[in-house]
Amino acid sequence: MAKMSINYLLVILTFASPFGVIFAVPTAESSNLLTLDECRKYFSVKCELEVSKSIFKEAVVSDGCCYLLVSLGKQCHDLFVNEAIASRPNVDKSQALAMSKQIWEQCLASIAPPTRKH
């Protein structure tokens, strides 16, 4: 049941884009083997730089880039992060991965609809 809810959320988010753009993004169910090139088709260089900077320099990822990142899914996020880490051989990998996890969770929280308290 949770998978169904996530898919409906992705559809709703796709059609309710704050940018007024309706687009289709790959999902884990549509392809288990996404490549970095496939993920980049839907993610701007600007957003990729924001994510990279936030991992290594503690910058902030904008709401728009968070929306796009979460729409693409965790698999694409991990591909972006792994490439960023690989391009910097002297970086502390465990710290970068911890920041990556924090960024992902912050992005999820920033686009989640507010919960109603009864």
DASUL-V315560 format. One record per backbone hydrogen bond with DSSP energy under -0.5 kcal/mol. NH is the residue of the N-H (numbers start at 1). CO is the residue of the C=O. Records with the same first field share a line. If there is no record, write none. Layout:
NH=CO, CO
//
This chain:
5=1
6=2
7=3
8=4
9=5
10=6
11=7
12=8
13=9
14=10
15=11
16=12
17=14
20=17
23=21
31=27
39=35
40=36
41=37
42=39
43=40
48=44
49=45
50=46
51=47
52=48
53=49
54=50
55=51
56=52
57=53
58=54
59=53
62=60
66=62
67=63
68=64
69=65
70=66
71=67
72=68
73=69
77=73
78=74
79=75
80=76
81=77
82=78
83=79
84=80
85=81
86=82
87=83
88=85
91=88
93=91
96=92
97=93
98=94
99=95
100=96
101=97
102=98
103=99
104=100
105=101
106=102
107=103
108=104
109=105
110=106
111=107
112=108
//
